[in-house]
Amino acid sequence: MQQAPHRLPHALWHAASERYRRAGRFAWHFARGKLRHDPAFASVLAQGWIRPQSRVLDLGCGQGLLASLLLAVDSLAHEQHWPQDWAPPPRGCRVHGLELMPRDVARARTALADHAARARVEQGNIAHAPFSPADAVVLLDVLHYLPHEAQTQVLQRVHDCLAPGGHLVLRIGDHAAGLRFRFSQLVDRVIFRARGHASSSLYCRTADDWAQLLRDHGFEMQPGRMVSGSLFANTLMLARKPDAA
Protein backbone atom coordinates (compact mmCIF):
# COMPACT_ATOMS: atom_id res chain seq x y z
CA MET A 1 0.00 0.00 0.00
CA GLN A 2 1.44 3.37 -1.02
CA GLN A 3 1.36 6.34 1.36
CA ALA A 4 1.27 10.08 0.73
CA PRO A 5 4.66 11.84 0.98
CA HIS A 6 5.55 13.81 4.10
CA ARG A 7 7.23 17.19 4.50
CA LEU A 8 9.84 18.32 7.03
CA PRO A 9 8.73 20.92 9.58
CA HIS A 10 10.22 24.32 8.75
CA ALA A 11 12.43 24.51 11.86
CA LEU A 12 13.91 21.07 11.22
CA TRP A 13 14.52 21.80 7.53
CA HIS A 14 16.19 25.11 8.37
CA ALA A 15 18.45 23.68 11.08
CA ALA A 16 19.57 20.74 8.93
CA SER A 17 20.38 22.88 5.89
CA GLU A 18 21.83 25.95 7.62
CA ARG A 19 25.05 24.21 8.71
CA TYR A 20 25.99 23.90 5.00
CA ARG A 21 26.57 27.65 4.70
CA ARG A 22 30.14 27.04 5.84
CA ALA A 23 30.63 24.52 3.00
CA GLY A 24 29.88 27.05 0.25
CA ARG A 25 26.93 28.40 -1.70
CA PHE A 26 26.45 25.27 -3.80
CA ALA A 27 26.37 22.99 -0.75
CA TRP A 28 23.97 25.30 1.08
CA HIS A 29 21.53 25.74 -1.82
CA PHE A 30 21.65 22.03 -2.62
CA ALA A 31 20.89 21.13 1.01
CA ARG A 32 17.98 23.58 1.17
CA GLY A 33 16.47 22.33 -2.08
CA LYS A 34 16.98 18.63 -1.45
CA LEU A 35 15.66 18.63 2.10
CA ARG A 36 12.70 20.80 1.12
CA HIS A 37 11.56 18.94 -1.98
CA ASP A 38 12.70 15.32 -1.58
CA PRO A 39 10.03 13.55 0.52
CA ALA A 40 12.28 10.62 1.45
CA PHE A 41 13.87 12.36 4.43
CA ALA A 42 10.59 13.39 6.03
CA SER A 43 8.97 10.04 5.29
CA VAL A 44 11.74 8.06 6.97
CA LEU A 45 11.34 10.17 10.12
CA ALA A 46 7.55 10.21 10.06
CA GLN A 47 7.27 6.45 9.78
CA GLY A 48 9.92 5.68 12.39
CA TRP A 49 12.17 3.76 10.01
CA ILE A 50 15.21 5.00 11.94
CA ARG A 51 14.81 4.38 15.64
CA PRO A 52 16.29 6.38 18.55
CA GLN A 53 19.93 5.66 19.46
CA SER A 54 20.54 3.85 16.16
CA ARG A 55 23.90 3.33 14.52
CA VAL A 56 23.10 4.49 10.98
CA LEU A 57 25.14 3.48 7.94
CA ASP A 58 24.35 5.84 5.04
CA LEU A 59 25.68 4.33 1.80
CA GLY A 60 26.16 6.81 -1.03
CA CYS A 61 25.50 9.59 1.46
CA GLY A 62 26.35 12.53 -0.82
CA GLN A 63 27.16 15.58 1.27
CA GLY A 64 25.77 14.00 4.43
CA LEU A 65 22.25 15.42 4.49
CA LEU A 66 20.79 12.54 6.50
CA ALA A 67 23.46 12.97 9.17
CA SER A 68 22.75 16.69 9.37
CA LEU A 69 19.03 16.03 9.65
CA LEU A 70 19.44 13.52 12.47
CA LEU A 71 21.68 15.98 14.34
CA ALA A 72 18.97 18.62 13.93
CA VAL A 73 16.41 16.18 15.36
CA ASP A 74 18.29 16.15 18.67
CA SER A 75 18.12 19.91 19.08
CA LEU A 76 14.61 20.48 17.71
CA ALA A 77 12.61 17.38 18.60
CA HIS A 78 10.32 19.31 20.93
CA GLU A 79 6.56 19.19 20.87
CA GLN A 80 6.19 22.46 18.96
CA HIS A 81 8.53 21.28 16.18
CA TRP A 82 7.54 17.61 15.87
CA PRO A 83 4.29 16.61 14.10
CA GLN A 84 1.94 14.78 16.43
CA ASP A 85 1.11 12.09 13.87
CA TRP A 86 4.79 11.16 13.30
CA ALA A 87 6.69 8.35 15.01
CA PRO A 88 8.80 9.39 18.02
CA PRO A 89 11.88 11.43 17.02
CA PRO A 90 15.05 9.35 16.48
CA ARG A 91 17.21 11.10 19.07
CA GLY A 92 20.79 10.11 19.77
CA CYS A 93 21.67 8.48 16.45
CA ARG A 94 25.23 8.13 15.19
CA VAL A 95 25.86 8.20 11.44
CA HIS A 96 28.65 6.69 9.35
CA GLY A 97 28.43 7.84 5.74
CA LEU A 98 30.23 6.40 2.72
CA GLU A 99 30.44 8.49 -0.46
CA LEU A 100 32.33 7.94 -3.72
CA MET A 101 32.77 11.57 -4.79
CA PRO A 102 35.57 13.46 -2.97
CA ARG A 103 33.89 16.86 -3.41
CA ASP A 104 30.76 15.66 -1.64
CA VAL A 105 32.87 14.16 1.13
CA ALA A 106 34.66 17.48 1.59
CA ARG A 107 31.36 19.38 1.80
CA ALA A 108 29.99 16.90 4.30
CA ARG A 109 33.06 17.07 6.51
CA THR A 110 33.01 20.87 6.50
CA ALA A 111 29.32 21.05 7.37
CA LEU A 112 29.51 18.38 10.07
CA ALA A 113 32.90 19.36 11.51
CA ASP A 114 31.47 20.28 14.93
CA HIS A 115 29.88 16.84 15.33
CA ALA A 116 32.68 14.44 14.42
CA ALA A 117 31.83 12.11 17.32
CA ARG A 118 28.29 11.62 16.03
CA ALA A 119 28.62 11.96 12.25
CA ARG A 120 31.57 10.89 10.10
CA VAL A 121 31.74 10.69 6.33
CA GLU A 122 34.42 8.70 4.51
CA GLN A 123 35.34 8.49 0.85
CA GLY A 124 34.86 5.04 -0.62
CA ASN A 125 33.07 2.85 -3.14
CA ILE A 126 30.22 0.97 -1.45
CA ALA A 127 30.93 -1.99 -3.73
CA HIS A 128 34.25 -2.51 -1.92
CA ALA A 129 34.51 -0.37 1.23
CA PRO A 130 33.98 -2.12 4.58
CA PHE A 131 30.63 -1.58 6.29
CA SER A 132 30.49 -0.71 9.97
CA PRO A 133 28.00 -2.50 12.27
CA ALA A 134 24.61 -0.81 12.05
CA ASP A 135 21.06 -0.77 13.35
CA ALA A 136 19.83 0.96 10.20
CA VAL A 137 21.28 1.10 6.68
CA VAL A 138 20.13 3.72 4.19
CA LEU A 139 20.53 3.40 0.40
CA LEU A 140 18.79 6.29 -1.37
CA ASP A 141 19.04 6.31 -5.18
CA VAL A 142 22.33 4.42 -5.18
CA LEU A 143 21.93 0.70 -5.71
CA HIS A 144 20.62 0.88 -9.30
CA TYR A 145 23.92 2.46 -10.41
CA LEU A 146 25.71 -0.80 -9.61
CA PRO A 147 25.72 -3.82 -11.97
CA HIS A 148 23.35 -6.58 -10.91
CA GLU A 149 26.05 -8.82 -9.48
CA ALA A 150 27.41 -5.94 -7.39
CA GLN A 151 23.89 -5.19 -6.14
CA THR A 152 23.54 -8.67 -4.73
CA GLN A 153 26.96 -8.48 -3.10
CA VAL A 154 26.15 -5.16 -1.44
CA LEU A 155 22.82 -6.46 -0.14
CA GLN A 156 24.51 -9.52 1.34
CA ARG A 157 27.07 -7.31 3.07
CA VAL A 158 24.30 -5.02 4.33
CA HIS A 159 22.52 -8.02 5.79
CA ASP A 160 25.75 -9.14 7.46
CA CYS A 161 26.47 -5.74 9.06
CA LEU A 162 22.93 -5.14 10.34
CA ALA A 163 22.01 -6.05 13.89
CA PRO A 164 19.10 -8.50 14.26
CA GLY A 165 15.89 -6.53 13.88
CA GLY A 166 17.73 -3.77 12.00
CA HIS A 167 16.20 -1.82 9.13
CA LEU A 168 17.28 -1.31 5.53
CA VAL A 169 15.80 1.82 3.92
CA LEU A 170 16.05 1.56 0.14
CA ARG A 171 14.95 3.83 -2.69
CA ILE A 172 15.16 2.60 -6.25
CA GLY A 173 13.66 3.28 -9.67
CA ASP A 174 10.68 1.06 -10.51
CA HIS A 175 11.23 -0.35 -14.01
CA ALA A 176 7.51 -1.17 -14.28
CA ALA A 177 6.42 2.49 -13.94
CA GLY A 178 6.37 3.32 -17.67
CA LEU A 179 6.77 6.99 -18.54
CA ARG A 180 7.53 7.94 -14.95
CA PHE A 181 10.41 5.47 -14.95
CA ARG A 182 11.85 6.85 -18.21
CA PHE A 183 11.60 10.41 -16.87
CA SER A 184 13.31 9.34 -13.64
CA GLN A 185 16.10 7.69 -15.66
CA LEU A 186 16.67 10.88 -17.63
CA VAL A 187 16.89 13.02 -14.49
CA ASP A 188 19.16 10.48 -12.76
CA ARG A 189 21.58 10.46 -15.69
CA VAL A 190 21.75 14.25 -15.88
CA ILE A 191 22.42 14.56 -12.14
CA PHE A 192 24.92 11.71 -12.17
CA ARG A 193 26.96 13.30 -14.96
CA ALA A 194 26.69 16.76 -13.37
CA ARG A 195 28.23 15.37 -10.19
CA GLY A 196 31.28 14.22 -12.15
CA HIS A 197 30.69 10.50 -12.56
CA ALA A 198 32.26 8.98 -15.66
CA SER A 199 29.34 6.64 -16.40
CA SER A 200 25.59 7.02 -15.97
CA SER A 201 24.59 3.41 -16.69
CA LEU A 202 21.58 2.20 -14.72
CA TYR A 203 20.81 -1.38 -13.69
CA CYS A 204 17.16 -1.28 -12.77
CA ARG A 205 14.50 -3.76 -11.73
CA THR A 206 10.80 -3.51 -11.01
CA ALA A 207 9.86 -2.64 -7.44
CA ASP A 208 8.48 -6.15 -7.00
CA ASP A 209 11.74 -7.65 -8.25
CA TRP A 210 13.68 -5.49 -5.80
CA ALA A 211 11.45 -6.73 -2.99
CA GLN A 212 12.03 -10.34 -4.03
CA LEU A 213 15.78 -9.75 -4.19
CA LEU A 214 15.69 -8.46 -0.61
CA ARG A 215 13.76 -11.54 0.50
CA ASP A 216 16.30 -13.75 -1.26
CA HIS A 217 19.00 -12.12 0.90
CA GLY A 218 17.19 -12.83 4.14
CA PHE A 219 15.20 -9.62 4.62
CA GLU A 220 11.57 -9.30 5.60
CA MET A 221 9.66 -6.67 3.61
CA GLN A 222 7.77 -4.14 5.72
CA PRO A 223 4.64 -2.13 4.84
CA GLY A 224 4.84 1.50 3.77
CA ARG A 225 6.21 1.38 0.20
CA MET A 226 5.95 4.88 -1.25
CA VAL A 227 6.45 6.54 -4.64
CA SER A 228 8.27 9.90 -4.58
CA GLY A 229 5.77 12.18 -6.26
CA SER A 230 3.69 11.93 -9.42
CA LEU A 231 6.47 12.57 -11.97
CA PHE A 232 9.02 10.04 -10.72
CA ALA A 233 9.23 6.27 -10.41
CA ASN A 234 11.54 6.45 -7.40
CA THR A 235 10.13 4.05 -4.83
CA LEU A 236 10.97 4.07 -1.13
CA MET A 237 10.74 0.76 0.72
CA LEU A 238 11.65 -0.73 4.07
CA ALA A 239 13.13 -4.16 4.79
CA ARG A 240 14.01 -5.72 8.13
CA LYS A 241 16.62 -8.24 9.18
CA PRO A 242 14.83 -10.89 11.26
CA ASP A 243 15.55 -11.15 14.95
CA ALA A 244 18.11 -13.74 15.98
CA ALA A 245 16.64 -17.17 16.61
C-alpha positions as CSV (number, residue, x, y, z in Angstrom):
1,M,0.0,0.0,0.0
2,Q,1.4,3.4,-1.0
3,Q,1.4,6.3,1.4
4,A,1.3,10.1,0.7
5,P,4.7,11.8,1.0
6,H,5.6,13.8,4.1
7,R,7.2,17.2,4.5
8,L,9.8,18.3,7.0
9,P,8.7,20.9,9.6
10,H,10.2,24.3,8.8
11,A,12.4,24.5,11.9
12,L,13.9,21.1,11.2
13,W,14.5,21.8,7.5
14,H,16.2,25.1,8.4
15,A,18.5,23.7,11.1
16,A,19.6,20.7,8.9
17,S,20.4,22.9,5.9
18,E,21.8,25.9,7.6
19,R,25.0,24.2,8.7
20,Y,26.0,23.9,5.0
21,R,26.6,27.6,4.7
22,R,30.1,27.0,5.8
23,A,30.6,24.5,3.0
24,G,29.9,27.0,0.3
25,R,26.9,28.4,-1.7
26,F,26.5,25.3,-3.8
27,A,26.4,23.0,-0.7
28,W,24.0,25.3,1.1
29,H,21.5,25.7,-1.8
30,F,21.6,22.0,-2.6
31,A,20.9,21.1,1.0
32,R,18.0,23.6,1.2
33,G,16.5,22.3,-2.1
34,K,17.0,18.6,-1.4
35,L,15.7,18.6,2.1
36,R,12.7,20.8,1.1
37,H,11.6,18.9,-2.0
38,D,12.7,15.3,-1.6
39,P,10.0,13.5,0.5
40,A,12.3,10.6,1.5
41,F,13.9,12.4,4.4
42,A,10.6,13.4,6.0
43,S,9.0,10.0,5.3
44,V,11.7,8.1,7.0
45,L,11.3,10.2,10.1
46,A,7.5,10.2,10.1
47,Q,7.3,6.4,9.8
48,G,9.9,5.7,12.4
49,W,12.2,3.8,10.0
50,I,15.2,5.0,11.9
51,R,14.8,4.4,15.6
52,P,16.3,6.4,18.5
53,Q,19.9,5.7,19.5
54,S,20.5,3.9,16.2
55,R,23.9,3.3,14.5
56,V,23.1,4.5,11.0
57,L,25.1,3.5,7.9
58,D,24.3,5.8,5.0
59,L,25.7,4.3,1.8
60,G,26.2,6.8,-1.0
61,C,25.5,9.6,1.5
62,G,26.4,12.5,-0.8
63,Q,27.2,15.6,1.3
64,G,25.8,14.0,4.4
65,L,22.2,15.4,4.5
66,L,20.8,12.5,6.5
67,A,23.5,13.0,9.2
68,S,22.8,16.7,9.4
69,L,19.0,16.0,9.6
70,L,19.4,13.5,12.5
71,L,21.7,16.0,14.3
72,A,19.0,18.6,13.9
73,V,16.4,16.2,15.4
74,D,18.3,16.2,18.7
75,S,18.1,19.9,19.1
76,L,14.6,20.5,17.7
77,A,12.6,17.4,18.6
78,H,10.3,19.3,20.9
79,E,6.6,19.2,20.9
80,Q,6.2,22.5,19.0
81,H,8.5,21.3,16.2
82,W,7.5,17.6,15.9
83,P,4.3,16.6,14.1
84,Q,1.9,14.8,16.4
85,D,1.1,12.1,13.9
86,W,4.8,11.2,13.3
87,A,6.7,8.4,15.0
88,P,8.8,9.4,18.0
89,P,11.9,11.4,17.0
90,P,15.0,9.3,16.5
91,R,17.2,11.1,19.1
92,G,20.8,10.1,19.8
93,C,21.7,8.5,16.4
94,R,25.2,8.1,15.2
95,V,25.9,8.2,11.4
96,H,28.6,6.7,9.3
97,G,28.4,7.8,5.7
98,L,30.2,6.4,2.7
99,E,30.4,8.5,-0.5
100,L,32.3,7.9,-3.7
101,M,32.8,11.6,-4.8
102,P,35.6,13.5,-3.0
103,R,33.9,16.9,-3.4
104,D,30.8,15.7,-1.6
105,V,32.9,14.2,1.1
106,A,34.7,17.5,1.6
107,R,31.4,19.4,1.8
108,A,30.0,16.9,4.3
109,R,33.1,17.1,6.5
110,T,33.0,20.9,6.5
111,A,29.3,21.1,7.4
112,L,29.5,18.4,10.1
113,A,32.9,19.4,11.5
114,D,31.5,20.3,14.9
115,H,29.9,16.8,15.3
116,A,32.7,14.4,14.4
117,A,31.8,12.1,17.3
118,R,28.3,11.6,16.0
119,A,28.6,12.0,12.3
120,R,31.6,10.9,10.1
121,V,31.7,10.7,6.3
122,E,34.4,8.7,4.5
123,Q,35.3,8.5,0.8
124,G,34.9,5.0,-0.6
125,N,33.1,2.9,-3.1
126,I,30.2,1.0,-1.5
127,A,30.9,-2.0,-3.7
128,H,34.3,-2.5,-1.9
129,A,34.5,-0.4,1.2
130,P,34.0,-2.1,4.6
131,F,30.6,-1.6,6.3
132,S,30.5,-0.7,10.0
133,P,28.0,-2.5,12.3
134,A,24.6,-0.8,12.0
135,D,21.1,-0.8,13.4
136,A,19.8,1.0,10.2
137,V,21.3,1.1,6.7
138,V,20.1,3.7,4.2
139,L,20.5,3.4,0.4
140,L,18.8,6.3,-1.4
141,D,19.0,6.3,-5.2
142,V,22.3,4.4,-5.2
143,L,21.9,0.7,-5.7
144,H,20.6,0.9,-9.3
145,Y,23.9,2.5,-10.4
146,L,25.7,-0.8,-9.6
147,P,25.7,-3.8,-12.0
148,H,23.3,-6.6,-10.9
149,E,26.1,-8.8,-9.5
150,A,27.4,-5.9,-7.4
151,Q,23.9,-5.2,-6.1
152,T,23.5,-8.7,-4.7
153,Q,27.0,-8.5,-3.1
154,V,26.1,-5.2,-1.4
155,L,22.8,-6.5,-0.1
156,Q,24.5,-9.5,1.3
157,R,27.1,-7.3,3.1
158,V,24.3,-5.0,4.3
159,H,22.5,-8.0,5.8
160,D,25.7,-9.1,7.5
161,C,26.5,-5.7,9.1
162,L,22.9,-5.1,10.3
163,A,22.0,-6.1,13.9
164,P,19.1,-8.5,14.3
165,G,15.9,-6.5,13.9
166,G,17.7,-3.8,12.0
167,H,16.2,-1.8,9.1
168,L,17.3,-1.3,5.5
169,V,15.8,1.8,3.9
170,L,16.0,1.6,0.1
171,R,15.0,3.8,-2.7
172,I,15.2,2.6,-6.2
173,G,13.7,3.3,-9.7
174,D,10.7,1.1,-10.5
175,H,11.2,-0.3,-14.0
176,A,7.5,-1.2,-14.3
177,A,6.4,2.5,-13.9
178,G,6.4,3.3,-17.7
179,L,6.8,7.0,-18.5
180,R,7.5,7.9,-15.0
181,F,10.4,5.5,-15.0
182,R,11.9,6.8,-18.2
183,F,11.6,10.4,-16.9
184,S,13.3,9.3,-13.6
185,Q,16.1,7.7,-15.7
186,L,16.7,10.9,-17.6
187,V,16.9,13.0,-14.5
188,D,19.2,10.5,-12.8
189,R,21.6,10.5,-15.7
190,V,21.7,14.2,-15.9
191,I,22.4,14.6,-12.1
192,F,24.9,11.7,-12.2
193,R,27.0,13.3,-15.0
194,A,26.7,16.8,-13.4
195,R,28.2,15.4,-10.2
196,G,31.3,14.2,-12.2
197,H,30.7,10.5,-12.6
198,A,32.3,9.0,-15.7
199,S,29.3,6.6,-16.4
200,S,25.6,7.0,-16.0
201,S,24.6,3.4,-16.7
202,L,21.6,2.2,-14.7
203,Y,20.8,-1.4,-13.7
204,C,17.2,-1.3,-12.8
205,R,14.5,-3.8,-11.7
206,T,10.8,-3.5,-11.0
207,A,9.9,-2.6,-7.4
208,D,8.5,-6.2,-7.0
209,D,11.7,-7.6,-8.3
210,W,13.7,-5.5,-5.8
211,A,11.4,-6.7,-3.0
212,Q,12.0,-10.3,-4.0
213,L,15.8,-9.7,-4.2
214,L,15.7,-8.5,-0.6
215,R,13.8,-11.5,0.5
216,D,16.3,-13.7,-1.3
217,H,19.0,-12.1,0.9
218,G,17.2,-12.8,4.1
219,F,15.2,-9.6,4.6
220,E,11.6,-9.3,5.6
221,M,9.7,-6.7,3.6
222,Q,7.8,-4.1,5.7
223,P,4.6,-2.1,4.8
224,G,4.8,1.5,3.8
225,R,6.2,1.4,0.2
226,M,6.0,4.9,-1.3
227,V,6.5,6.5,-4.6
228,S,8.3,9.9,-4.6
229,G,5.8,12.2,-6.3
230,S,3.7,11.9,-9.4
231,L,6.5,12.6,-12.0
232,F,9.0,10.0,-10.7
233,A,9.2,6.3,-10.4
234,N,11.5,6.4,-7.4
235,T,10.1,4.0,-4.8
236,L,11.0,4.1,-1.1
237,M,10.7,0.8,0.7
238,L,11.6,-0.7,4.1
239,A,13.1,-4.2,4.8
240,R,14.0,-5.7,8.1
241,K,16.6,-8.2,9.2
242,P,14.8,-10.9,11.3
243,D,15.5,-11.2,15.0
244,A,18.1,-13.7,16.0
245,A,16.6,-17.2,16.6
